[in-house]
């Protein structure tokens, strides 16, 4: 038998065989329990990175194990294929976005197949395919019919040179266009939204149902939804216009000394006096050029302009000035706040900046605050003062405290009402770009917004468009596509030229996989309801908020539209850590460099400055010179080794540091397994079980079934795949040490090792299984079952310690009592060597583990 392990040969052979046999096709045997294993699908960028390899390998192991455990498994793959990169490629390379995208899909599919991932490729989807986005459009129409899709004015990033709308990712950290370099402006544009806020309470409450999700992910979603209870209060301007504010501290209304509006607030123009008009206009222009992050940064100097007008505080009828400031955003709340500078630090800094009144309404017990001399806002406990009906009430949100008393007073006096507010805003889905799913509505001058009839879907993207990077979306000039007849009245009308946010595509793709080839409907509810929810979802923590929140939202809406019969899309969620590569950083300059002396990694130096470099592990990136291409690893070591390293190096949820030495270690391990099995295969050993086993046979059988037990446990719960690999390595060691190679127990150990290894390293396990003479695939074998009797041992090891220091180990009867364990330890040669002639002052027994003697 050839003892050489040649991964390139066996991996290609088995991948072709499995494909020809339909090995990974989804079973429709309803007599089996279902298991839906899903990785977050990738954007087809053209090549895999190690993060992809980790994500997909983890899910593949889970899917393969469940098949061997008797489940019918759905394990699909697809492509999140719309988005800005393809459009940029069209501009830079002068190729159609579709051509660039499908080339990348072909390349990445081939790379995934090299990893031996057990996908049912018959269910593959690409979100940019008309066969898919036809149904994305159909789902949009469901939202529209339900009153959950609407248009309103919203701010966009505007490039004044290229005369085009920019996505947030096209604006650099200094607020400039990534292509033209122009200072980006904020402009108002009529855009499409989905009313996710209608489901805010459900999305929040149903987090309690997600028992299989990481707590930190649920907390991130809870904070993003941001439920807060308070009051809605209406201030009136001198002209009688209403300014509505929401506040969680209505008890501090008596301390409100000014109001602040967003520069984009619709009443700013009306409130601005002639004397302030020019300065207000200049400030609005300046604010329009800043990002939301810049505007709301805690450490930025506060800026603002008085409108020249006043509002009336409804609780005390005091006149307070109305300002505009960029730290107030129109997209959050009502775009207007009441400012209580004595008790809010942001308002305090603003008041000090512009010499505005600071009025104390909460006094602490141990001092008397004076607004004129305060150094910072006071936001702790105290008693209400200068607050009319609340004077003397304990400040706080508890029963009988100031917040509750204030709400009761506001409602009783018609000044305000109790209100629940959410940080969550309605989802802006409009994108002024070409490469996305067209929004299926028509704008008619007579009928208004008219949905495209279902029979006319999909609304396909026109292909004869030019990409220049300048001006509006190519869809706005595609006259043949743009100009249509109104489906309702037949009048001349125009298509919607905005396309949908790509998060739309990824918010329902998991619902399509169970019925991916259905040409008559988005999916057959019977099939999707049978497979859903996803039993195990695997993906990066960076998608913990938006993607998962939107997917939950879509699921609930489609449930309410009668298409689904469940509340949540993902039963269990695993957020895998990043793959980090070793990089060299100059601590003085902060730059990443390639060391001058790579041959001497112990003393890396900057080739330009001569500075000593620090070695750090960070997310792989070309700019950090620490990227490792999966193709290089597969070419050198094979897919099975790459998979084993990815799984062994760290627990799935932790970051993984790439180390070539550890990759070599897994390659050596697989070579050893290869030698063990091929050497064994040259002899014929009976499978017939024996009754009277020798001690070496009992020990090996114990090691075999202990490995089954531990690996199976590791594949449940939190999927501790790293320790599962470790247990297989221990079993291999036990096999190597066993002196009973002609025993059926040895046969059992060898075959068990291969079955346990099969989900992790599918190619080598399949090859060795057939070398043993089996014709049916190892991946169609049942998962190993623990024989509890094999784990009953006659003897156990007992560690002997003297004064806390380990001196050796003895074997004692497994059933020995605690007193007998101490006696065996005292009588042992190991102990006698150290305690003979000495007084034993104390015996410390950890039953079945160790005895520690404290001697004088």
C-alpha positions in Angstrom: 0.0 0.0 0.0 1.3 3.5 -0.9 1.8 5.3 2.4 2.0 8.7 0.8 -0.9 11.1 1.5 -1.6 13.1 -1.7 -4.5 15.6 -1.0 -4.6 17.1 -4.5 -5.4 13.7 -6.1 -7.9 12.4 -3.6 -9.8 15.7 -3.1 -10.4 16.3 -6.8 -11.4 12.7 -7.3 -14.0 12.7 -4.5 -15.4 16.1 -5.3 -16.1 14.8 -8.8 -17.6 11.6 -7.5 -19.8 13.3 -5.0 -21.1 15.7 -7.6 -21.9 12.9 -10.1 -23.7 10.9 -7.4 -25.7 13.9 -6.1 -24.2 13.2 -2.7 -25.1 16.6 -1.3 -28.6 16.9 -2.7 -31.3 17.7 -0.2 -33.2 14.7 1.1 -37.0 15.1 0.9 -37.6 12.1 3.2 -40.2 13.5 5.5 -39.8 10.5 7.9 -36.5 12.1 9.0 -36.3 15.2 11.3 -35.3 18.3 9.4 -32.1 20.4 9.9 -31.5 23.7 8.0 -27.8 24.7 8.2 -27.0 28.1 6.7 -24.0 30.3 6.3 -24.5 34.0 5.5 -24.1 34.2 1.8 -21.2 36.2 0.4 -20.9 39.2 -1.9 -19.2 37.9 -5.1 -16.0 39.9 -4.9 -14.1 37.5 -7.0 -12.0 35.6 -4.5 -12.5 33.9 -1.2 -10.7 35.1 2.0 -10.0 33.2 5.1 -13.0 34.6 6.8 -15.2 32.9 4.2 -13.3 29.6 4.7 -13.9 29.7 8.4 -17.6 30.6 8.1 -18.4 27.9 5.5 -16.3 25.2 7.1 -18.0 25.5 10.5 -21.4 25.3 8.9 -20.3 22.3 6.7 -19.2 20.3 9.7 -22.5 20.9 11.4 -24.4 19.9 8.2 -22.4 16.7 7.7 -22.8 15.6 11.3 -26.5 16.1 11.2 -26.8 14.0 8.0 -24.9 11.2 9.7 -27.2 11.5 12.7 -30.2 10.8 10.6 -31.5 14.2 9.7 -32.6 15.4 6.3 -30.4 18.4 5.8 -30.8 21.6 3.8 -27.4 23.2 3.2 -27.6 25.8 0.4 -25.4 28.6 -1.0 -26.0 31.7 -3.0 -24.8 35.2 -3.8 -25.6 38.6 -2.4 -24.9 40.0 -5.8 -26.3 43.5 -6.1 -24.3 46.5 -4.8 -22.0 49.4 -5.3 -18.7 47.5 -6.1 -20.1 46.1 -9.4 -21.2 49.6 -10.4 -17.7 51.0 -9.6 -16.2 48.2 -11.7 -18.5 49.1 -14.6 -17.2 52.7 -14.4 -13.5 51.8 -14.0 -13.3 48.7 -16.4 -16.1 49.7 -18.8 -17.7 46.3 -18.5 -21.4 45.7 -17.6 -22.0 45.1 -13.9 -23.7 41.8 -14.7 -20.7 40.5 -16.6 -18.3 41.4 -13.8 -20.6 39.9 -11.2 -21.2 36.6 -12.9 -17.5 36.2 -13.6 -16.9 36.6 -9.9 -19.6 34.2 -9.0 -18.1 31.5 -11.3 -14.7 32.0 -9.7 -15.9 31.9 -6.1 -18.1 28.9 -6.7 -15.1 27.0 -8.0 -13.1 28.0 -4.9 -15.9 26.9 -2.6 -16.1 23.6 -4.4 -12.4 23.1 -3.8 -13.1 23.2 -0.1 -15.3 20.1 -0.3 -18.3 21.9 1.1 -21.5 19.8 1.0 -23.8 22.4 -0.7 -26.9 21.5 -2.6 -25.9 23.5 -5.7 -29.2 22.8 -7.3 -30.7 25.4 -4.9 -28.1 28.2 -5.7 -29.5 31.7 -6.0 -28.0 35.0 -7.1 -29.9 38.1 -6.0 -29.0 39.9 -9.2 -30.8 37.3 -11.4 -34.2 38.3 -12.7 -35.4 34.9 -11.6 -34.7 36.0 -8.0 -35.4 39.7 -8.0 -38.7 39.1 -9.6 -39.7 37.8 -6.2 -37.9 40.6 -4.3 -40.2 42.9 -6.2 -43.2 40.8 -5.4 -42.4 41.0 -1.7 -42.0 44.8 -2.0 -45.6 44.9 -3.4 -46.7 42.9 -0.3 -45.3 45.6 1.9 -46.9 48.3 -0.3 -50.3 46.6 -0.1 -49.9 46.4 3.7 -49.2 50.1 3.9 -45.6 49.4 5.0 -43.9 51.0 2.0 -44.1 54.7 1.5 -42.2 57.8 0.2 -41.1 60.9 2.0 -38.3 63.5 1.9 -35.0 62.4 3.3 -31.4 63.7 3.3 -28.9 62.3 0.8 -25.1 62.8 0.2 -24.7 65.0 -2.9 -21.5 65.4 -5.0 -21.7 68.9 -6.4 -19.1 68.2 -9.1 -20.2 64.8 -10.4 -23.8 65.9 -9.8 -24.7 62.5 -8.3 -26.0 61.0 -5.1 -23.3 59.1 -3.1 -23.7 56.2 -0.8 -22.3 56.6 2.7 -19.4 54.4 1.8 -18.5 56.8 -1.1 -17.9 59.6 1.4 -14.5 59.7 3.1 -13.8 60.5 6.7 -13.3 64.2 5.8 -16.7 64.4 4.2 -15.4 64.4 0.6 -16.5 62.4 -2.4 -14.3 59.4 -2.9 -14.1 60.0 -6.7 -14.3 63.8 -7.3 -12.9 65.0 -4.0 -15.7 67.5 -3.7 -17.0 68.5 -0.3 -20.2 66.4 0.0 -23.5 68.3 0.6 -26.7 67.0 2.3 -29.8 67.5 0.1 -33.4 66.5 0.6 -34.8 63.9 -1.8 -38.0 62.0 -2.0 -37.2 58.4 -1.2 -38.8 55.1 -0.3 -39.1 53.7 3.3 -40.3 50.6 4.9 -42.2 51.0 8.2 -40.1 48.8 10.4 -41.2 51.0 13.3 -44.6 49.4 13.1 -42.9 46.2 14.3 -40.5 47.8 16.9 -42.3 46.3 19.9 -42.5 42.8 18.4 -38.9 42.9 17.4 -38.0 43.9 20.9 -40.2 41.5 22.8 -39.4 38.5 20.6 -35.7 38.7 21.5 -36.8 36.7 24.5 -37.7 33.8 22.1 -34.1 33.6 20.8 -32.6 31.2 23.3 -30.0 30.0 20.8 -28.6 33.5 20.1 -25.5 35.0 21.8 -26.6 37.4 24.5 -24.4 40.2 23.2 -26.2 40.1 19.8 -29.6 40.3 21.5 -28.3 43.3 23.5 -27.0 45.0 20.4 -30.5 44.6 18.8 -32.2 45.8 21.9 -30.1 48.9 22.0 -30.6 49.6 18.3 -34.4 49.4 18.7 -33.9 51.7 21.7 -37.2 51.7 23.5 -37.7 54.6 25.9 -40.7 55.8 27.8 -41.4 59.5 28.4 -43.8 62.2 27.3 -44.6 64.1 24.1 -44.9 67.8 24.8 -46.0 70.5 22.3 -44.3 73.9 22.5 -45.8 76.8 20.5 -44.0 79.5 18.7 -45.0 83.1 19.1 -46.7 82.8 15.7 -48.7 79.8 17.0 -46.9 77.0 15.2 -46.4 73.8 17.1 -43.0 72.3 17.9 -43.3 68.7 19.2 -40.6 67.2 21.4 -40.2 63.8 23.0 -38.4 63.7 26.3 -37.6 60.9 28.8 -37.3 63.5 31.5 -40.5 65.6 31.4 -39.9 66.5 35.0 -37.2 68.8 33.9 -39.5 70.9 31.7 -39.4 73.7 34.2 -35.7 73.9 33.6 -35.9 74.2 29.8 -34.3 77.5 28.9 -34.0 77.2 25.1 -35.0 75.0 22.2 -32.8 73.5 19.5 -34.0 72.4 16.1 -32.2 70.5 13.4 -30.9 72.7 10.6 -33.2 70.7 8.3 -36.3 71.2 10.4 -39.2 72.4 8.1 -40.1 75.3 10.4 -36.6 76.9 10.3 -37.3 79.1 7.4 -40.5 80.4 8.9 -38.9 81.0 12.3 -35.9 82.8 10.9 -36.1 86.6 11.3 -34.8 88.8 8.5 -31.8 89.8 10.6 -30.7 86.2 11.0 -31.5 84.9 7.5 -28.0 85.1 6.0 -26.3 83.5 9.0 -28.9 80.8 9.2 -28.5 79.9 5.5 -24.7 79.8 5.8 -25.0 77.5 8.9 -27.5 75.2 7.1 -25.0 74.9 4.2 -22.2 74.1 6.5 -24.2 71.5 8.4 -25.2 69.8 5.1 -21.6 69.1 4.4 -21.0 67.1 7.6 -21.7 63.4 8.3 -24.0 62.3 11.1 -21.0 61.0 13.0 -19.2 64.3 12.8 -22.4 66.2 13.9 -23.1 64.1 16.9 -19.5 63.5 18.2 -19.4 64.0 21.9 -16.0 65.8 21.8 -16.8 68.4 19.1 -17.1 72.1 19.9 -20.8 73.0 20.0 -22.0 75.3 17.2 -25.4 76.8 16.5 -27.3 79.9 15.4 -30.3 81.7 17.0 -33.3 81.9 14.6 -34.4 85.2 16.1 -37.6 83.6 17.3 -39.0 82.3 20.6 -41.2 79.5 21.9 -43.4 79.4 24.9 -42.6 76.8 27.5 -46.0 75.1 28.1 -45.5 74.3 31.8 -44.6 77.9 32.9 -45.4 80.1 29.9 -41.9 81.4 29.9 -40.4 82.7 26.6 -37.4 80.7 25.5 -35.2 81.3 22.4 -35.2 78.8 19.4 -31.8 77.9 18.0 -30.6 75.5 15.3 -27.6 73.3 15.9 -26.1 70.5 13.9 -26.0 68.0 16.8 -29.8 67.7 16.5 -30.7 65.4 13.5 -34.0 65.5 11.6 -33.9 61.7 11.3 -34.1 61.1 15.0 -37.2 62.0 17.1 -39.0 65.1 15.9 -35.9 67.0 14.9 -36.5 69.4 17.9 -35.4 69.2 21.5 -36.0 71.2 24.7 -32.7 72.1 26.2 -32.2 71.7 30.0 -28.6 72.7 30.4 -28.4 72.3 34.2 -29.1 68.6 33.9 -27.8 67.6 30.4 -24.1 67.9 29.6 -24.6 68.5 25.9 -27.1 71.2 26.6 -24.8 72.6 29.3 -21.9 73.0 26.9 -24.1 74.6 24.4 -25.5 77.1 26.9 -22.0 78.0 28.2 -20.8 78.4 24.6 -23.6 81.0 23.8 -24.2 82.5 27.3 -27.7 81.0 27.6 -29.6 80.7 30.9 -29.0 77.6 33.1 -31.8 76.9 35.6 -31.5 74.3 38.3 -34.6 72.1 38.9 -32.9 69.1 40.6 -31.0 69.8 43.8 -28.7 67.2 45.4 -29.1 66.6 49.1 -25.5 67.6 50.0 -25.1 70.9 48.2 -27.0 73.8 46.6 -26.4 74.2 42.9 -26.3 77.6 41.2 -26.7 77.7 37.4 -24.3 80.6 37.2 -21.4 78.8 38.9 -21.9 75.2 37.8 -18.9 73.6 36.1 -20.9 70.7 34.5 -24.5 69.4 34.3 -25.9 67.6 37.3 -27.6 64.3 36.3 -27.8 62.4 39.6 -30.4 61.9 42.3 -32.0 64.7 44.2 -35.2 66.6 44.9 -37.2 68.7 42.5 -37.0 72.5 42.9 -38.3 75.6 41.0 -40.7 73.1 39.3 -44.2 74.3 40.4 -46.3 71.2 41.2 -43.3 69.0 41.4 -41.4 70.9 44.1 -40.2 68.6 46.9 -40.8 65.4 44.8 -37.9 62.9 44.6 -36.2 63.1 41.2 -36.3 59.9 39.3 -38.3 57.4 37.2 -39.7 55.2 40.0 -43.2 55.0 41.1 -44.3 58.2 42.8 -41.1 60.0 41.7 -40.8 63.1 39.5 -41.0 61.6 36.0 -44.3 59.7 36.7 -45.7 62.8 38.6 -44.7 65.0 35.6 -46.5 62.8 33.1 -49.6 62.7 35.3 -49.6 66.5 35.6 -49.0 67.0 31.8 -52.0 64.8 30.9 -54.3 66.2 33.5 -53.5 69.8 32.3 -53.6 69.0 28.6 -49.9 70.0 28.2 -48.6 66.6 27.0 -49.1 62.8 27.0 -47.4 59.6 27.9 -45.4 58.3 24.9 -43.2 55.3 24.1 -40.5 56.2 21.7 -37.9 54.1 19.8 -34.5 54.9 18.6 -35.3 52.7 15.6 -36.2 54.7 12.5 -38.1 53.6 9.4 -35.8 51.8 7.0 -34.7 54.0 4.0 -34.4 51.5 1.1 -34.0 53.9 -1.8 -30.7 53.9 -3.7 -30.0 56.3 -6.5 -27.9 53.6 -8.4 -28.3 51.2 -11.2 -27.1 47.9 -9.9 -29.9 47.0 -7.6 -33.4 45.6 -7.7 -35.8 48.1 -9.4 -38.6 49.3 -7.2 -41.8 48.0 -9.0 -43.9 51.1 -9.1 -45.0 53.6 -11.8 -45.5 57.3 -11.3 -48.6 58.5 -13.1 -49.6 62.2 -13.3 -53.2 61.2 -12.8 -53.2 58.2 -10.6 -50.1 58.9 -8.5 -48.1 55.9 -7.4 -49.3 52.7 -9.2 -47.8 49.3 -8.4 -46.6 47.3 -11.3 -49.0 44.3 -11.8 -47.6 41.0 -10.6 -48.0 39.6 -14.2 -45.5 42.2 -15.4 -42.7 41.2 -13.0 -39.8 41.2 -13.1 -39.2 44.8 -13.9 -35.8 44.1 -15.5 -32.8 46.4 -15.4 -32.1 47.7 -18.9 -28.8 46.6 -20.3 -28.1 49.4 -22.8 -27.0 52.0 -20.3 -23.7 53.9 -20.0 -21.6 54.3 -16.8 -19.7 57.5 -16.4 -19.7 58.1 -12.7 -21.2 61.5 -13.3 -24.7 62.7 -13.1 -27.8 60.8 -12.0 -28.3 57.1 -12.1 -28.3 55.6 -15.7 -31.9 54.6 -15.1 -33.0 58.2 -15.2 -31.8 58.5 -18.9 -32.9 55.0 -20.1 -35.8 56.5 -22.0 -37.1 53.3 -23.5 -37.2 51.7 -20.1 -38.3 54.8 -18.2 -41.4 55.8 -20.2 -44.4 53.5 -19.9 -48.1 53.6 -19.8 -49.9 53.7 -16.5 -51.3 50.2 -15.7 -54.3 51.8 -14.2 -55.5 54.5 -16.6 -53.2 54.1 -19.6 -51.8 57.6 -19.5 -48.1 58.3 -20.2 -46.1 57.6 -17.0 -42.6 56.9 -15.7 -41.0 54.1 -13.8 -39.4 54.6 -10.4 -35.7 55.1 -11.0 -34.5 54.3 -7.4 -33.4 50.7 -6.8 -33.6 48.9 -3.5 -31.0 48.8 -0.7 -29.1 45.4 -1.0 -30.2 44.6 2.6 -33.6 43.9 1.1 -32.2 40.9 -0.9 -30.5 39.4 2.2 -33.6 39.9 4.3 -35.5 37.0 2.7 -33.0 34.8 0.7 -33.2 32.0 3.3 -36.9 31.7 2.6 -36.2 31.0 -1.1 -33.8 28.1 -0.7 -36.4 25.5 0.3 -38.2 26.1 -3.0 -35.5 27.8 -5.1 -36.8 26.8 -8.5 -40.4 27.8 -8.1 -41.4 29.9 -11.2 -45.0 30.5 -10.1 -44.6 32.1 -6.7 -42.0 33.4 -4.3 -42.0 30.0 -2.6 -44.5 27.3 -1.8 -45.5 28.1 1.8 -45.8 24.4 2.6 -42.2 23.8 1.6 -40.7 26.9 3.3 -42.8 26.4 6.4 -41.6 22.8 6.5 -37.9 23.7 6.5 -38.0 27.0 8.4 -36.9 28.4 10.7 -33.1 27.9 10.0 -31.8 25.6 12.7 -28.3 26.9 12.7 -27.2 30.2 11.2 -23.5 31.1 11.0 -22.0 34.5 10.1 -19.9 37.4 11.2 -20.7 39.6 14.2 -20.6 42.7 11.9 -24.1 41.6 10.7 -25.5 41.4 14.3 -27.7 44.4 14.0 -29.0 45.4 10.5 -29.1 42.2 8.5 -30.5 40.1 11.4 -33.0 42.8 12.4 -34.2 43.3 8.8 -34.5 39.5 8.4 -36.6 39.3 11.5 -38.8 42.2 10.3 -39.4 40.5 6.9 -40.3 37.3 8.5 -42.9 38.9 10.7 -44.4 40.9 7.8 -44.7 37.8 5.6 -46.2 35.9 8.5 -48.8 38.6 8.8 -49.4 38.4 5.0 -50.2 34.7 5.4 -47.1 33.3 3.8 -45.3 32.0 6.9 -46.4 30.3 10.1 -43.4 31.1 12.4 -42.2 34.3 14.2 -38.4 34.2 14.0 -36.2 33.1 11.1 -33.1 31.8 12.9 -33.4 29.4 15.9 -29.7 29.4 16.7 -27.0 31.9 15.7 -23.2 31.4 15.8 -21.2 34.5 15.2 -17.7 33.3 14.3 -14.6 35.3 15.1 -12.3 36.9 12.5 -9.2 35.3 11.0 -6.2 37.4 11.9 -2.8 37.4 10.2 0.6 38.4 11.6 1.6 41.8 10.5 4.5 44.1 11.4 3.8 47.7 12.6 6.1 50.6 13.2 5.0 51.9 16.6 6.5 55.3 15.9 4.9 55.9 12.5 1.8 53.7 12.9 2.5 52.2 9.4 2.4 48.5 8.4 5.5 47.4 6.6 7.3 44.3 5.3 10.3 43.8 7.5 13.8 44.4 6.1 15.0 41.1 7.5 12.3 38.6 7.0 14.9 35.8 7.4 15.3 36.9 11.1 11.8 37.2 12.4 13.1 37.6 16.0 14.3 41.1 15.2 12.1 42.7 12.6 13.2 46.2 11.4 11.6 48.9 9.2 13.4 48.9 5.9 13.0 52.7 5.6 13.6 53.9 9.1 15.4 51.1 10.8 12.9 51.2 13.7 12.2 48.0 15.5 8.8 46.7 14.5 6.1 45.2 16.7 4.4 42.0 15.7 0.6 42.2 15.9 -2.3 40.0 14.8 -5.0 41.9 13.0 -7.8 41.2 10.4 -6.2 40.1 7.2 -5.7 42.9 4.7 -3.6 43.6 1.6 -2.7 47.0 3.1 -1.4 45.3 6.2 0.7 42.7 4.2 -0.8 39.9 6.3 -3.3 38.4 3.9 -3.2 34.7 3.1 -5.1 33.5 0.0 -7.0 30.3 0.5 -5.8 29.1 -2.9 -2.2 29.1 -1.7 -3.0 27.0 1.3 -5.2 24.5 -0.6 -2.4 24.2 -3.2 0.2 23.4 -0.6 -1.6 21.4 2.0 -5.1 20.5 0.6 -8.6 21.4 1.6 -8.7 18.9 4.5 -5.7 20.4 6.2 -7.0 24.0 5.8 -10.4 22.9 7.3 -8.7 21.2 10.2 -6.5 24.2 11.0 -9.5 26.6 10.8 -11.5 24.4 13.2 -8.7 23.5 15.6 -7.0 26.8 16.1 -9.7 28.5 18.2 -13.3 28.1 19.4 -15.6 29.3 16.6 -16.7 32.5 18.3 -13.2 33.7 19.0 -10.7 35.4 16.7 -8.2 33.0 15.1 -4.6 33.9 14.6 -3.2 32.4 11.4 0.0 30.5 11.9 1.7 28.4 9.2 3.3 26.2 11.9 -0.1 25.2 13.2 -1.2 24.5 9.6 1.8 22.2 9.3 0.8 20.5 12.5 -2.6 19.6 11.1 -1.0 18.4 7.9 1.2 16.1 10.0 -1.8 14.8 11.9 -3.6 13.8 8.7 -0.5 12.2 7.4 -0.3 10.1 10.6 -4.0 9.1 10.2 -3.2 8.1 6.6 -0.3 5.9 7.7 -2.3 4.3 10.5 -5.2 3.3 8.3 -3.2 2.2 5.2 -0.9 0.1 7.4 -3.9 -1.5 9.1 -5.6 -2.1 5.8 -3.0 -4.6 4.8 -4.2 -7.0 7.4 -7.6 -8.5 7.6 -9.2 -8.3 11.1 -12.5 -9.6 12.2 -15.3 -7.3 13.2 -16.7 -9.9 15.5 -16.8 -8.5 19.1 -14.9 -10.3 21.8 -16.2 -11.1 25.3 -13.0 -11.4 27.3 -10.9 -8.4 26.5 -7.3 -7.9 27.6 -6.3 -4.8 29.5 -4.8 -3.1 26.3 -8.1 -3.9 24.5 -10.2 -2.5 27.3 -8.0 0.7 27.3 -8.3 1.2 23.6 -12.1 0.6 23.6 -12.4 3.1 26.5 -10.4 5.6 24.4 -12.6 4.9 21.4 -15.9 5.5 23.1 -14.7 8.3 25.3 -13.8 10.0 22.0 -17.3 9.4 20.6 -18.8 10.8 23.7 -16.6 13.9 23.9 -16.8 14.7 20.1 -20.5 14.3 20.1 -20.9 16.6 23.1 -18.6 19.2 21.4 -20.8 19.1 18.3 -23.9 20.1 20.4 -24.4 23.3 22.3 -21.8 25.8 21.5 -20.0 23.8 18.8 -16.6 23.5 20.4 -15.1 22.2 17.2 -11.5 22.9 18.4 -11.8 20.5 21.3 -13.5 18.0 19.0 -10.4 17.9 16.8 -8.3 17.6 19.9 -10.2 14.5 21.0 -9.7 12.9 17.6 -6.0 13.5 17.9 -6.0 11.8 21.3 -7.8 8.8 19.8 -5.2 8.6 17.1 -2.5 8.6 19.8 -4.3 5.8 21.7 -4.4 3.8 18.4 -0.7 4.4 17.9 0.1 3.2 21.4 -2.2 0.1 21.4 -0.4 -3.2 21.2 -3.5 -5.1 20.0 -3.5 -4.4 16.3 -4.9 -7.8 15.4 -8.0 -7.3 17.6 -11.5 -6.3 16.5 -11.2 -3.6 19.1 -8.4 -2.0 17.0 -10.7 -2.3 13.9 -13.4 -0.5 15.8 -11.0 2.3 16.9 -9.7 2.8 13.3 -13.2 3.0 11.8 -14.5 5.2 14.6 -11.6 7.7 14.0 -12.6 7.9 10.3 -16.3 8.4 11.0 -15.5 11.2 13.6 -13.1 12.7 11.2 -15.4 12.6 8.2 -17.3 15.9 8.7 -14.1 17.7 9.4 -11.9 16.3 6.7 -14.3 14.7 4.3 -11.9 13.8 1.5 -9.2 11.8 3.4 -11.9 10.1 5.4 -13.7 9.0 2.3 -10.5 7.7 0.6 -9.4 5.8 3.7 -12.9 4.3 4.2 -12.8 2.9 0.7 -9.2 1.7 1.2 -10.7 -0.4 4.1 -12.9 -2.1 1.5 -16.2 -0.3 1.9 -18.2 0.6 -1.2 -20.8 3.0 0.3 -19.7 6.5 1.2 -18.5 7.2 4.7 -20.8 10.2 4.7 -23.8 7.9 4.5 -22.8 6.0 7.5 -24.6 6.5 10.8 -22.9 8.6 13.4 -21.1 6.7 16.1 -23.0 5.7 19.2 -21.4 5.5 22.7 -21.3 2.1 24.3 -21.6 3.1 28.0 -20.2 -0.3 29.1 -16.9 0.6 27.4 -16.6 3.6 29.7 -16.8 1.4 32.8 -13.2 0.9 33.9 -11.6 -1.5 36.3 -8.9 0.9 37.4 -8.4 4.6 37.5 -5.3 6.8 37.9 -4.6 8.5 41.2 -2.1 11.3 41.4 0.2 11.3 44.4 1.3 14.7 45.7 3.6 15.6 48.6 3.2 19.1 50.0 1.3 20.1 46.9 3.9 18.8 44.4 3.1 16.0 42.1 5.4 13.0 42.6 3.7 10.3 40.4 0.6 8.4 39.6 -0.7 5.0 40.6 -3.6 2.8 39.4 -6.3 1.9 41.9 -9.5 -0.1 41.7 -12.3 2.2 40.2 -14.7 1.2 43.0 -12.3 2.0 45.8 -13.9 3.9 48.7 -12.4 7.2 49.8 -10.6 5.6 52.8 -9.3 2.9 50.5 -8.0 5.5 48.0 -6.0 7.1 50.9 -4.7 3.7 51.9 -3.6 2.8 48.4 -1.8 6.2 48.2 -0.1 5.7 51.6 1.1 2.2 50.7 2.4 3.2 47.3 6.1 3.1 46.6 5.9 6.7 45.3 4.4 8.0 48.6 6.6 5.9 50.9 9.7 7.4 49.3 8.7 10.8 50.6 6.7 10.1 53.8 8.6 7.2 55.4 9.7 8.2 58.9 7.8 11.5 58.8 4.6 12.5 60.5 1.6 12.9 58.1 -0.1 16.1 59.4 -2.9 16.1 56.8 -4.3 14.0 54.0 -6.2 15.9 51.3 -8.2 13.7 49.0 -9.9 14.8 45.8 -11.9 11.5 45.2 -10.9 9.7 42.1 -8.3 12.3 41.2 -5.5 12.9 43.7 -4.2 12.6 47.3 -1.9 15.3 48.7 0.1 14.5 51.9 1.2 17.3 54.1 4.1 16.1 56.2 6.2 17.6 59.0 
